Amino acid sequence: MARSYFELLSKDENRIQVPAGKTIFEAGQPGTEMYIVTAGMVELRSDGEVIETLEQGGVFGEMALVDDEPRSASAVALSDCELVPIDEKRFEYLLARMPFFALEVMRVMARRLRRSLAD
């Protein structure tokens, strides 16, 4: 993510703390927000397989906001984490006001799609 946007979001007053080992969301659940990792590590899993491990600046959960479908993967905190939740209203605001945020979300989705096609 562009450094200035990450810095802005990392100071967000709505940050949440997630302890190591806690499931943030499960595959199949409805999704009402995406997350940005501001500290710690989060693992994305599908059918028991690790898809990706995210660190500071990582983005996840965005697909549920884009296509309004249930979660395609589970997210678990590997370490104590600090996350910025972004609901649909804020997501739309960020997309409209911060083009680099929109571009970063598209890059994340494209990278994950390419990886899944290569597997």
Secondary structure, DSSP 4 states (H G I P E B T S, - for coil): --HHHHHHHHT-TT-EEE-TT-EEE-TTS---EEEEEEES-EEEEETTEEEEEE-TT-EESHHHHHH----SSEEEESS-EEEEEEEHHHHHHHHHH-HHHHHHHHHHHHHHHHHHHH-
